[in-house]
Amino acid sequence: LIFLDHIPKDFPKLKNDAFLRACHGQETNHVPVWCMRQAGRYLPEFREFRAGKDFFETCRSPAACCELTLQPLRRFPFDAAIIFSDILVIPQAMGMDVQMVAGKGPTFPEPLKEPEDLLLLQPKVDVNKELGYVFKAITLTRHKLDGKVPLIGFTGAPWTLMAYMIEGGGSTTHSKAKRWLYRHPEASHKLLKMLTDVIVEYLLGQVAAGAQALQVFESHAGCLGPVEFQEFSLPYLRDIARKVKDQLKESGQDVPMIVFAKDGHYGLEDLSQSHYEVVGLDWTIDPRSARERTGGKVSLQGNMDPCALYAPKERISEIVKKMLEGFGTRGYIANLGHGLYPDMDPENVGAFVEAVHTHSRHLNLK
């Protein structure tokens, strides 16, 4: 079990619970909206704050993470905040070196090459010691939010983290990581299980620190086929949700969980029965078909094409209206089908948020 030095109980009262209500499929006055990567390089204040600072050093500063989490909320009436951090803090906690290289992205100077390299990883991670800086950032941010909106914590999923740890960075084919699945299935499961154990403890630590919802990013679902997904991704996604929920139940806590498997549309039915309250969708899925295929078992989140934000504001409004009509206004959280890109105009992000609120209020009146 996770014990922080002190479990903070004196958080400010939540003023806008639309996001949490939507996670549970309850009625809301308007459709709640937030954006993946809403704290990011599209904001001039973000670029200014981050200038000249090492990325992971920023991640390890609770005050910096808090400031970056709050920046977008000063500009836009988002219905949720997501803590500023990175999915690769977990491989770091397990003893791997990860650097953020300008123009290249996250880089592992020494990726895992063969199964025996698993011996170099820290099998049991003390999350409070290794990732306590994330917990501190969550607690601080939760206080500074002053109950404005709920705070989301997150993690990368086991397969996505495994792919990074073997590829040594981003990849279009993930052929090195997939080679493990076909050539070293036992070692692959061993690594995925190790990651799952750390992730469960990490998510419980985030809740203890004040996270009010949790999102699991399976960003590399798209390079798996349905068969590999069934064997190497889905069981671990299910395990994470089940184990986190079982532990939280003991302390009477109910924290909604979101699973986002990018390009994993082949797994939609399975994902909707994997113990998550919300299934996040990328932009390649039709809203009505997603509703049909998930059979009302879960709330849905997504899924506007991020590139639609390059459109003129009137067009953004039309796209949002159509999206809302497709999903319906209940059990739905508006979002993009992936994160915001650095060259996006903040004004268009504002137009997106406004369109979601305005159109969904109108639809609710009908």
Phi and psi in degrees as a GROMACS rama.xvg file:
@    title "Ramachandran Plot"
@    xaxis  label "Phi"
@    yaxis  label "Psi"
@TYPE xy
-95.3974  127.222  ILE-2
-125.81  118.485  PHE-3
-85.9814  165.298  LEU-4
-51.6034  -42.2982  ASP-5
-148.087  133.979  HIS-6
-90.051  113.289  ILE-7
-69.3435  128.732  PRO-8
-113.806  -8.78845  LYS-9
-100.279  41.4695  ASP-10
-72.1061  148.967  PHE-11
-60.361  151.297  PRO-12
-67.2201  138.844  LYS-13
-74.2612  128.226  LEU-14
-96.0141  -29.3107  LYS-15
-126.657  103.409  ASN-16
-105.383  17.3632  ASP-17
-55.8125  -41.8806  ALA-18
-62.3782  -46.5963  PHE-19
-67.0127  -38.2212  LEU-20
-63.2917  -42.3368  ARG-21
-64.8167  -36.4023  ALA-22
-56.9067  -37.7786  CYS-23
-91.1466  6.76969  HIS-24
75.261  17.6694  GLY-25
-87.5853  164.958  GLN-26
-69.4302  147.119  GLU-27
-137.729  155.055  THR-28
-67.3586  -35.6873  ASN-29
-139.784  160.627  HIS-30
-73.2194  124.508  VAL-31
-70.522  152.091  PRO-32
-142.4  138.349  VAL-33
-147.662  170.282  TRP-34
-125.451  135.902  CYS-35
-62.7681  140.372  MET-36
59.2988  37.0009  ARG-37
-70.9192  -26.0387  GLN-38
-91.8325  111.561  ALA-39
-175.742  -172.609  GLY-40
-69.9067  -7.91223  ARG-41
-74.3421  -14.2928  TYR-42
-96.2272  124.71  LEU-43
-58.2204  -35.8532  PRO-44
-67.6174  -29.532  GLU-45
-67.4685  -48.2838  PHE-46
-60.4668  -40.9872  ARG-47
-64.5345  -43.3493  GLU-48
-67.4275  -36.4772  PHE-49
-86.4429  -12.6923  ARG-50
-52.1333  128.649  ALA-51
73.7413  3.42704  GLY-52
-104.82  143.377  LYS-53
-67.3668  135.694  ASP-54
-57.8497  -52.8825  PHE-55
-71.4333  -24.8752  PHE-56
-64.6225  -41.174  GLU-57
-60.8012  -43.9636  THR-58
-59.1417  -30.8963  CYS-59
-86.4374  -0.016811  ARG-60
-103.083  107.179  SER-61
-54.8527  -39.217  PRO-62
-65.5525  -41.4822  ALA-63
-66.224  -44.4272  ALA-64
-61.8602  -39.454  CYS-65
-62.6813  -48.6135  CYS-66
-59.7067  -45.105  GLU-67
-69.2484  -31.817  LEU-68
-66.8366  -37.5257  THR-69
-81.0836  -25.7609  LEU-70
-49.2374  -52.6688  GLN-71
-63.8467  -27.6696  PRO-72
-75.2953  -18.4335  LEU-73
-75.0641  -25.7011  ARG-74
-93.6297  -41.0392  ARG-75
-125.474  147.452  PHE-76
-81.7157  54.8038  PRO-77
-59.9262  154.677  PHE-78
-97.9138  1.03851  ASP-79
-155.492  153.223  ALA-80
-112.126  148.975  ALA-81
-123.784  132.166  ILE-82
-60.0134  138.42  ILE-83
-77.2885  117.658  PHE-84
-163.43  -158.481  SER-85
-147.624  149.028  ASP-86
-68.4686  -20.967  ILE-87
-83.9367  6.38936  LEU-88
-67.895  -21.7459  VAL-89
-71.4459  -50.7663  ILE-90
-56.0322  -35.548  PRO-91
-61.6312  -45.234  GLN-92
-63.3327  -25.1867  ALA-93
-89.0277  4.78319  MET-94
103.652  6.35858  GLY-95
-92.793  147.934  MET-96
-88.1987  125.141  ASP-97
-128.625  131.203  VAL-98
-124.814  150.081  GLN-99
-98.4003  110.12  MET-100
-98.7851  126.519  VAL-101
-55.9581  132.298  ALA-102
77.6624  -8.02295  GLY-103
-121.704  -29.3896  LYS-104
92.4444  -163.131  GLY-105
-65.1228  136.238  PRO-106
-136.976  131.876  THR-107
-102.756  108.223  PHE-108
-58.2596  -32.1098  PRO-109
-128.175  81.314  GLU-110
-69.0258  167.92  PRO-111
-74.5922  131.296  LEU-112
-110.987  -44.7166  LYS-113
-128.727  160.554  GLU-114
-52.0073  -34.3022  PRO-115
-64.9744  -17.6533  GLU-116
-65.6771  -16.9949  ASP-117
-62.6221  -24.6663  LEU-118
-66.3064  -20.3654  LEU-119
-78.9575  -13.7954  LEU-120
-84.4135  150.615  LEU-121
-74.0281  109.807  GLN-122
-71.0391  -38.5269  PRO-123
-112.458  116.989  LYS-124
-103.146  128.941  VAL-125
-83.7507  97.4278  ASP-126
-63.9264  -33.64  VAL-127
-63.7453  -36.4722  ASN-128
-77.0424  -47.2467  LYS-129
-82.5828  -31.0428  GLU-130
-124.546  15.7614  LEU-131
-57.267  -26.9516  GLY-132
-64.5007  -31.5852  TYR-133
-69.3584  -42.3925  VAL-134
-62.5179  -42.2557  PHE-135
-62.9197  -39.9954  LYS-136
-62.7023  -40.1344  ALA-137
-64.9242  -47.0664  ILE-138
-61.4285  -46.6112  THR-139
-61.4319  -46.0942  LEU-140
-64.6803  -40.2667  THR-141
-59.4087  -40.6868  ARG-142
-67.8889  -45.4803  HIS-143
-68.182  -27.3106  LYS-144
-64.8827  -24.2655  LEU-145
55.4063  35.9492  ASP-146
76.0826  7.29055  GLY-147
-57.6769  -51.8155  LYS-148
-147.34  164.382  VAL-149
-70.2204  157.131  PRO-150
-110.109  127.276  LEU-151
-97.7735  133.466  ILE-152
-100.842  165.238  GLY-153
-155.053  168.967  PHE-154
-151.913  160.06  THR-155
-80.5834  152.72  GLY-156
-82.867  160.578  ALA-157
-55.1766  -48.7943  PRO-158
-62.4211  -41.0785  TRP-159
-63.0497  -42.485  THR-160
-67.7024  -41.6952  LEU-161
-58.218  -43.173  MET-162
-59.94  -45.0106  ALA-163
-62.5174  -42.0261  TYR-164
-67.4809  -26.937  MET-165
-94.8172  -40.7869  ILE-166
-69.0659  -29.885  GLU-167
83.3106  10.6305  GLY-168
159.616  -160.857  GLY-169
-70.0386  158.442  GLY-170
-158.311  150.656  SER-171
-90.6575  -31.2959  THR-172
-103.299  -24.4282  THR-173
52.8987  33.2341  HIS-174
-67.9981  -30.5553  SER-175
-68.4385  -43.6367  LYS-176
-68.3383  -40.3331  ALA-177
-69.6797  -28.9764  LYS-178
-57.497  -40.0851  ARG-179
-59.7193  -43.2313  TRP-180
-59.9343  -38.7072  LEU-181
-86.2913  -34.0516  TYR-182
-95.2842  -34.5912  ARG-183
-127.854  61.9236  HIS-184
-59.4869  -38.4284  PRO-185
-64.5562  -46.5152  GLU-186
-64.2319  -35.5539  ALA-187
-61.4128  -47.4423  SER-188
-63.9945  -36.2125  HIS-189
-62.1783  -45.7477  LYS-190
-65.764  -43.3252  LEU-191
-62.7548  -35.9183  LEU-192
-69.4044  -42.8552  LYS-193
-57.5624  -46.291  MET-194
-63.1825  -42.4028  LEU-195
-58.2446  -44.6285  THR-196
-60.426  -43.3415  ASP-197
-67.4408  -42.7086  VAL-198
-59.9472  -43.353  ILE-199
-59.8566  -48.3911  VAL-200
-62.6908  -40.0052  GLU-201
-63.6623  -45.0003  TYR-202
-66.6384  -40.2224  LEU-203
-62.6716  -37.3841  LEU-204
-64.4562  -37.0608  GLY-205
-66.4454  -40.4249  GLN-206
-66.2363  -44.2714  VAL-207
-59.5016  -31.4246  ALA-208
-81.175  -14.1539  ALA-209
128.872  2.14887  GLY-210
-66.3227  136.365  ALA-211
-103.093  -6.72245  GLN-212
-157.351  161.408  ALA-213
-134.743  136.41  LEU-214
-119.288  134.311  GLN-215
-108.02  119.312  VAL-216
-95.3785  107.933  PHE-217
-99.3997  72.3649  GLU-218
-67.9517  -21.2997  SER-219
-107.295  26.4507  HIS-220
-62.5862  -31.5089  ALA-221
-65.4981  -19.0083  GLY-222
-93.8506  3.05069  CYS-223
-100.221  148.681  LEU-224
-88.9276  171.686  GLY-225
-54.6906  -37.7469  PRO-226
-68.5706  -46.3755  VAL-227
-66.574  -36.5758  GLU-228
-59.7787  -45.0449  PHE-229
-60.4148  -33.5092  GLN-230
-93.1995  -39.1086  GLU-231
-110.423  -7.20416  PHE-232
-120.443  -58.8174  SER-233
-54.9765  -46.9959  LEU-234
-59.5881  -34.1529  PRO-235
-77.5512  -36.346  TYR-236
-60.4842  -42.7893  LEU-237
-64.8864  -45.156  ARG-238
-56.8695  -44.462  ASP-239
-60.0023  -50.9876  ILE-240
-61.8671  -44.6334  ALA-241
-64.7202  -46.0455  ARG-242
-68.0075  -41.6577  LYS-243
-62.6065  -45.448  VAL-244
-65.7953  -40.2959  LYS-245
-60.5868  -43.0363  ASP-246
-67.7568  -40.6945  GLN-247
-68.5365  -34.0762  LEU-248
-58.6422  -39.6077  LYS-249
-57.0395  -34.4567  GLU-250
-99.855  15.3682  SER-251
68.4262  26.235  GLY-252
-102.439  142.376  GLN-253
-126.22  99.0996  ASP-254
-114.146  116.007  VAL-255
-64.7248  145.707  PRO-256
-122.86  140.687  MET-257
-117.201  134.055  ILE-258
-111.934  131.043  VAL-259
-124.586  101.971  PHE-260
-105.288  95.8712  ALA-261
-64.172  132.591  LYS-262
61.6481  20.1763  ASP-263
-100.879  39.8739  GLY-264
-62.6901  -24.265  HIS-265
-64.943  -18.1863  TYR-266
-105.877  15.7314  GLY-267
-58.789  -45.1693  LEU-268
-61.7165  -46.0215  GLU-269
-63.6948  -42.5304  ASP-270
-62.8312  -32.883  LEU-271
-75.5319  -5.27085  SER-272
-123.212  33.7908  GLN-273
-115.978  26.7989  SER-274
77.719  10.4649  HIS-275
-97.2509  144.754  TYR-276
-76.1404  -28.8631  GLU-277
-130.771  137.285  VAL-278
-111.205  121.079  VAL-279
-83.6575  141.876  GLY-280
-121.932  143.235  LEU-281
-86.5783  179.092  ASP-282
-79.9621  1.78908  TRP-283
-88.221  3.18782  THR-284
-111.493  134.473  ILE-285
-75.4936  129.283  ASP-286
-52.7209  -45.6312  PRO-287
-66.719  -39.0182  ARG-288
-68.2166  -35.4528  SER-289
-63.0881  -42.6505  ALA-290
-59.5695  -45.5127  ARG-291
-63.1622  -47.2649  GLU-292
-71.48  -24.4179  ARG-293
-94.5778  -3.94884  THR-294
55.3565  28.484  GLY-295
71.0638  11.5482  GLY-296
-77.5706  -23.7152  LYS-297
-137.687  161.853  VAL-298
-79.9778  158.207  SER-299
-118.848  149.635  LEU-300
-133.629  134.328  GLN-301
145.258  -154.055  GLY-302
-144.52  35.0695  ASN-303
-63.5606  137.678  MET-304
-57.8226  121.748  ASP-305
-52.4087  -33.9837  PRO-306
-67.869  -15.2216  CYS-307
-62.8307  -20.5334  ALA-308
-71.9421  -7.96793  LEU-309
-82.6716  -11.5203  TYR-310
-72.4663  161.766  ALA-311
-63.2445  157.781  PRO-312
-57.5745  -40.2677  LYS-313
-61.4555  -39.6791  GLU-314
-67.6214  -39.5489  ARG-315
-57.4083  -43.4848  ILE-316
-60.824  -41.9905  SER-317
-65.1461  -42.6354  GLU-318
-62.9917  -43.0126  ILE-319
-62.877  -43.8497  VAL-320
-59.1886  -45.3511  LYS-321
-63.6289  -41.5924  LYS-322
-61.859  -45.0692  MET-323
-64.0151  -38.5329  LEU-324
-65.0786  -34.653  GLU-325
-69.0422  -42.5368  GLY-326
-84.801  -28.7591  PHE-327
81.3917  165.84  GLY-328
-97.1855  -5.32155  THR-329
-104.184  141.515  ARG-330
61.6167  39.8282  GLY-331
-142.534  135.677  TYR-332
-121.923  121.206  ILE-333
-77.0481  141.881  ALA-334
-163.661  177.436  ASN-335
-88.4992  163.761  LEU-336
-78.641  -2.61404  GLY-337
-165.278  -169  HIS-338
-78.3321  163.226  GLY-339
-66.4229  143.46  LEU-340
-94.0964  152.331  TYR-341
-59.0397  -27.3625  PRO-342
-94.4361  17.8818  ASP-343
-83.8414  147.627  MET-344
-82.0725  121.43  ASP-345
-53.2607  -33.0798  PRO-346
-61.788  -35.0667  GLU-347
-72.9364  -30.6943  ASN-348
-64.2929  -43.0403  VAL-349
-60.3291  -39.9196  GLY-350
-65.0296  -37.7569  ALA-351
-61.7048  -50.197  PHE-352
-61.1638  -45.1157  VAL-353
-63.189  -42.1894  GLU-354
-62.2838  -41.1826  ALA-355
-61.2703  -49.1645  VAL-356
-62.9264  -47.8259  HIS-357
-64.9932  -54.2137  THR-358
-63.5356  -38.3474  HIS-359
-70.3136  -33.179  SER-360
-64.1155  -42.5304  ARG-361
-61.5862  -46.304  HIS-362
-62.4275  -35.6269  LEU-363
-67.5179  -25.0519  ASN-364
-79.5901  -19.7443  LEU-365
